[in-house]
């Protein structure tokens, strides 16, 4: 993934129309497969300064895919009047350094971090190998598989980018499912067994966390079914999924 920053200096009289132009341009970006997300920010101390942040799946996807694609003309039509106001336009690579602030913990932190996720998947895959519906899918499973899946979920839930750095990120996980022919009954069994195992090992049971946890299992397992069917070929490389709270986690008031 690559991050593009575009820094503008916009006079006060043009600020309202500038923001409106980027709203229209943003409607185009929402249709673009190469675009992960985008944001327009305005400086509090110097209101004439704006920064546009656009995350692309890669620099090539932006420069060759998007700019040579059909959406670019519609996007550029909206922002063309402000090209001369650009002071900087560059691509930046992410470093893996980052995380959430202290106000709201990540799902990774709330779950207990790597030790608890590894305990969850070690227990879970110990059950999978003997399960009548799932055992055949995991025949000959790598002994390190539970740890790898724990690293995957940890990164998706806001933890360290260990899976990307050690295993190849989203593209590697997609490749692990190609040609498996996972069935809907197997998917349902996988989800239900993992939810039961989460109860067994004592993963947080509050409604907010379990809603996020179960939501990811539904999304991820359904994607696995789709990607595992015969003849499916992976599309362009995509960034790691990022999962967070559907609602802020409930926490007791420390003042009471």
C-alpha positions, 0 to 999 in steps of 0.5 A: 500500500502507498499513501499519496499526500497533496498539499494545497494553499487555498485562499479563503474566498475559494475554500468553500468551492474547493471543498465542494470540488473534492466532495465531487472528486471523492464520489469518483474515488469511491468507485475506483478499485485502486483507491483504498480510502481518502481524506481532505483535512484543513489546518487549524492554525493556517486555514489556507493550508489543506492536505489530501491523503489518498491511500492506493493499493500501490504506486503502480496502481495509482500511476498506471492503473487509475491515471490510465483508467476511465475514472481519472478524467472525471476526477481530474475535471473536478480538481483541475482548477486547483492544480496551480495551488498544489505545494507538494504531491508525493507518495509515501510508504507505510513503515509499520510503525503506528497503532491506535491511541490510548482512548479506544483500544484496538480489537487486538489489545482488547482480545489480549494481544498475541498470546491470547490469539495464539491460545485461541487458534492453538485450541481451535485447530486442535479440534479442527483436525478431528472434526468430521466436516473440517478435518479433510480441509486441514489434512497435513496442516503445518504445525505453525498454522495456528500461530500464522492465523493468530498473526493474521487476525492480530494484524487485521484487528489493529496489532503489529504487521507481523503477517505482512512482514513474515508471510506476504500479507493479503496476497499470501492468505488469498493464495492459501485458499485457491482451489480448496473448494470450501463448502457452505456447511464447512464454512458454517462449521468453521465459524461455529467451532471458532465461536465455541472455542472463543468461549472456551478459552475466555476471549472477551465476551462483551457484546461490542467485541463479540459483534466485531469478532463474529462480523469478521468471521462471517466476512472472512469465511464467506470470502474464503468460500468465494476464493476457493471455488474452482477456476477462481483467480486472484485479482489485483493485490489488495491491502490487508483488511482492517477491522474495528469496533462497530460501536465503541467498547463499553468500559466502566467509568474509572471515576466511580 
